[in-house]
Amino acid sequence: MTDDCAFEAAAIIRERKPGFVPRLGLILGSGLGVLAEQLSDAVSVRFDELPGFPVSTVHGHAGELVLGTLCGLPVACLKGRAHFYEGYGMGVMTGPVRTLKLLGCETLLVTNAAGSLRREADAGSLVAVTDHINLLPGTPMVGPNDERFGPRFFSLSNAYDRELLGLLKASAQASGIQLHEGVYAACPGPNFETAAEIRMMSILGADLVGMSLVPEVIAARHCGLKVLAVSVVTNLAEGLGTADLSHEQTLKYAALGAKDLIALLRVFLADLAGWPATPAAH
């Protein structure tokens, strides 16, 4: 299977904003789309205009690509994402990620809302993802490999880039923002996990749980993008807190955590803008 949709989508995007070459791809999760509104010289393209871009059915995911500059860095920002549980399969975000690569992105910065398995990282906390546990049914790379994007077999040893994580931690310290670190467990959803499942994930070494992130991270590493991921904690996981879990709660606390996330990312992106660009592989 080849992903010609990514080439078609990239061509459409270049027509909408000629000469624009983003260095960073940014995926914004539930309730976090407000950051896209801060891009200057912005041009927006709806997902339904781009081949291979799945349109989310979930409230809080706007479904548009915003191109522009943020803190001196050219950015392609996905305002929302689609999920495995919406019926798209494990390759749900492969097309958009490959399109970002074709446009010239070097790095993918992924944000999402997540539940916390650690009481000290309660609702509103920011957690930098250091690794993941894939509890989804497979990976997006199952099936014939498209050699134009990456090799059949590839390593995830540095899936969450340690150098970028170091820069993010320095940005957090400079901003006076507390940044936790943790391992993310990806579950199929759309139901929230049971208390027994959360106990199992804790034994496995998970610090966070959610229903996204891993498909796009695997797709990004396959095509050579560096990855950095930050979760906004919207609740303590089932069995650890007293609140009834709901998507409304997710959006509420994602909005509260977004203030610190935006402040942190503005400092981080300004620092990243000073890094020398590396030549695009495609």
N, C-alpha and C positions, 0 to 999 in steps of 0.2 A: 504494500500500500504506500503510495506517495502522497505528500501533502501539497498539492498544487494550489490549494485554497490559500495557503499562507503567502505564496507569491502573488496571487491575485489581490489579496487584501493589502499587501504592502504596496502594490502599484496604485490602488485606489487612494491609500493614505498619502502617498507622495504627490498625487495630483491635488489633493486638498491643501497640502502645505509644502509647496515645492522647495527643495533645497534644505529642508529641515532634517537633521540627523540626531535623533535622541541618543544620549549616552546611557540613560537609565530608564528601565521599564518599571512601572510602579503599579501594583495591584492593590486596590483598596477594598477591604472587606466590609461586613455589615455595619452600617451606620458611620462609616469613616470617609465617605465620599466628599466631605467638605474640603479636604485638602486640595482636591482638583480645582476648586473654585479660586485658589490662590495663584494659579499659573498665569503668567503674563503672556501677551500675544497669543492667546489660546485659540485653537481651532478644535471643534468637537465633531466626531463622527459616530453615529449610532451603530451599535453592534449589528443590528439587522441589515445594515448596508455593507457589511464586511463578510465575505465568504469565510466559513470556518469559525466564526465568532458565535458562540451559543448565547442566546438571550435568556437571562435569568428570570425565573418566575417568582423570585423571593423579594418581599418588601425590604427596602434598604439597599438594593443593588440596582443602580440606575441603568446600567447597560450602555455605556458610551465610552469611547476612547477620546481623551483630551490630550492634545499636543501643545506644548508650550515650554516656557522657561520658569524654573523655580529656584530661587537663590543662586542664580547664575548658571544653573545646570539645565541643559535641554532634556526634557522629560516626555515620555509617552506614558500616560496615566490611564489605566483601566479602572473606570469608575464602576466598581462592581464586578462580580464573577458569577459563573454558573457552577453547579455542584454535581457530584456523582448522583446524589439522591433525586435529582430532577430528571433522571432517565437518560442522560447523555453518554453514560459509560465512563470508563477510566480515562479516556482521552479527551475529557470534557474541556480542558484548557490547553491542550497541545497546540492547536491552531493559533490562538492568540500569542502564546509564548514564542512560537517559531516566527510569527510575523514580527514581533519585537526584535528578534535576532536579525532578521533580514533588513529591518530599518536601520540597524547599526548599533543597537543597545549592547553594552558590555556587561551590564549588571541588571539583575531582577531583584527588586525590593518588594517583598510580599507582606501585607498586613492582613490581620484577620481578628475576629472576635473568638475568644476561647474560654472554656471553663478551667479553673485552677484546681489542682490536686494538693496544693500547698496553702495552708491557712494564712501564712504571712504574705502571700500574693493574692489579696482579696480583690473584689470588684473595683475596677478603675486602675489597677496596676498594669504596668508595661513589662512584658517578658520577651527578651531576645531568645529566639529559638536556636539551640546549639546542635540539635539532632532530632530525628523523628523515629517513631514506631508506626509502621504502615499496617493498620488493621482493616484497610479497604480490601475488596476482593480482587487483588492483582495490581498491576502497574500500567501506566499509559503506553509503555513500550512493548507490550505483548503484541505479537503479530509480525508481519514482514517489516524489516528495518529500512528506513529511508536514509541511505548513505549520504545524501546531500546535507543532512543535519548533524549526523553523529554516528558513531560506531555501534555495532550490534551489542557489544559488551562494554560497559563503562563503570567507573568507580564512583561511589558516593561517600568516599572517605572524608572529603572536605565539602560536603553538600552545602553546609552553611559556612560561608567563607570566613576563616578565622581572622584574616587581616581586616576585612570589612567590619567584623564584629568588634575588633579592637578599636577601630575608628569610632564606631557607634558608642562604645562604652566611654571613650574619651569625650565624645560630644555630650553624653548624658551627665558626666561629671562636671563639665564646663557649664551645663545648663542648670545644675542643681536638681536634676530629675532622677528619681530612683528607678533603676533598670535592673530587673531580675533576669536570671537566665534559666533555661529549662528545656527539657525534652518534650516534644509534642507528639501525642498519639492521635492519629487520624482514624475516625470511625465513619461508617457509611451514612448514618442518619436516615431519615430526618428526625426520628425520635431521639430524645436525649437518652443518655446511657443509664443503666440501672446502678444502684449502689454497689451490687456485687461486681459488676463490670469495672466500676471505678476502683474497687479494692484490687482487682486483678491487674489493672493498668499501673497502679501504684507499685505493686510487687514487681512488675516488669521494668519499672524505672521511669515512668512518665510523670511529668510535672504539669502538663497541659493536655486538654482534650478538645477536639473540634471536628468539624465535618468538611474541611477544605485543606488547602495548603500543599499537601503531599503530591497530588497529581501535577501541579504546575512546577513544583521544585524538581521533580524527577525529569519532566520534559525540558526544563531549563538546563539542568546539568548535562543531559544528553546532547544538547546543541551548544554546549560550551559557555553558557552564561554563568557568571558568578552570582551567588544567591545570598541575600540577607533577609531575615524574616523577623517580624515583631508582632506579637499577639497582644491585644488589649483584653485583659481579663474582665469578663462581664458577670461572673458568678463563681462561687465555689461549686465544685462538681457534686453530683448527687450523693447524698449521704454525709457530706461535710458541712453543709449549711442548713438553714431553716427555710429559705425562700423556695417557693414553687418555681421551677424552671419554665421559661417561656421565651418566645422570640421577642416579645415586647420588652422583657427584661434585658435581653441581649442588646436591643437597639438603645435602650435607655442608658445602660452603663457603657456601651461603646461610645456614645456621644459624650459622656463625662470623661472617659479616658482619652478621647480624641484631642482634647485641649493640650494635655502633656505630650501626646504623640506628635502633634503638629509642631509644637515648640522644639521637641527633640529632633525631628526630621529636618526642620529648617536649618538648625546648626549643622547637622550631619551632611546635608546636601551642599551647604556652602563649603564645608571642608572637602567633600568629594569633588566639587567643581575645580578645586585647585590641584587635583591629581592629574597627571598626564594621561590623555586618552590613549587607548591601545587600538591598533588597526582592527577593523571589523573582519571577521573570518568569511563573511558572505557579502 
